[in-house]
Amino acid sequence: MTGCRRTAEALHAERQWTTYMVEASGELLSSLNLDRCLETTARLAARRLADAALVVLPMPRRRFVIVRCDARGRVARESAAIDPRAVPGLDEALQGFPPVPARWIDPADAPGWVLSDGSGDIGSVALASLPGRGLPAGALVLLRREREAGFSDNEAVFARLLTAWAGAAISVARLYAEQEAITETLMAELLPPPPPRLEGAEVAARYRPAGAGERIGGDFYDVHPVAGAGGESLVVLGDVSGKGLEAAVLTGRIRNTLRALSALADDHHRVLELLNDVLIADGVPTRFVTLVLASFRRRGTRVELRLTSAGHPPPLILHNDGRVETVTTVGTLIGLLEHITSATASVELEPGETCLLYSDGIIEARGGPLGDEFFGDERLCEQLAQCAGMPPEALAERVEMLASEWVGGGEHDDMAVVAITACRDVPPGAAGERLP
């Protein structure tokens, strides 16, 4: 009877360990969050292999992330500059690959930062490597109150599996975190900028990418507060060919090129010619862009605008009385032909009047009652006529919202809107000035 009971108890213990290992693998391998992987590793190790545990992860500039889990299951994280050579075997374990067997050391040989976890007297310390996939995944430090060094058979199996799972999870999560950081850095250069404050005019913009989960796309806008020798501000709104990441990369290149050419903004045609030369030199016939350039300055109580379109929908002027005027400026799109044509139009904005620049994603938004009708130029002008006197932020938001509502839940292209409004306040001494 005693033999049967022992066999049953042993079988029960094996089942518990098996269940625990399955749960542990699920916890470790289900997340790409680096902090969560480190905390889970320390918590699992403290729960089954020791009274307390530490995960030590090497970082750049000789810093180390140390995640502790004490006997009560409380997890703490810190960043410190430590010397791994002060702990026998830790420097070797931190290499990550090839993995080294767990090494037991005398607690007297461990520095204070290893033992400062509030677990009381420590009788034995073990170090194990966390073998990563191409990157150091760190080391696991186990703290036990008992003085006997070594694992039971089940503990030894679990320790090998835990370090393998943890090393894989941490290295993958670390690679993911690094790629995410790189993506965020690159994304910051591609995202539309917040419009700056300008003298004499207010500029507001709205942007909605085609994809629900996307932040960038093929439409873009930029505002250069002082461009060229004439002291004008320059606004650029464009729409590149393609969608998604490929379009975003082309967008970034065009924006950088236009930024470099902003000193020539007094001559819109010259700017477009040079940009065209850059795209033609790439030798990719499917890379092109439509653009509209708007240069402006304050003159007395009004704002003088110069507008040039290159294959882009024409700008609209919203007057204070609700009239909507289409600015006639035509030109060839950029990046397809070796020689381009363009025509620049001059417009004056009275205080409170607005020039609206927009991409074709607005007027070509397909939706409506039957889901197959374009929003269209005529509907856009009808809606604008009801927005006279509206601040530029509200106007840009209104246009983007109307196009989005027209689409509903259907697919749509990127949408970009820029509103340039002449300020209503008149600078001192400027009331008598007039445009020539």
PyMOL commands that set and color helices and strands:
alter all, ss='L'
color gray80, all
select helices_A, chain A and resi 2-29+34-48+84-86+90-93+107-109+112-115+153-190+244-264+268-282+360-363+377-387+392-407
alter helices_A, ss='H'
color red, helices_A
select strands_A, chain A and resi 52-59+63-69+75-80+103-105+124-129+139-144+201-208+219-227+232-240+289-299+302-310+316-318+324-326+344-349+354-358+366-367+373-374+415-422
alter strands_A, ss='S'
color yellow, strands_A
deselect
rebuild
show_as cartoon
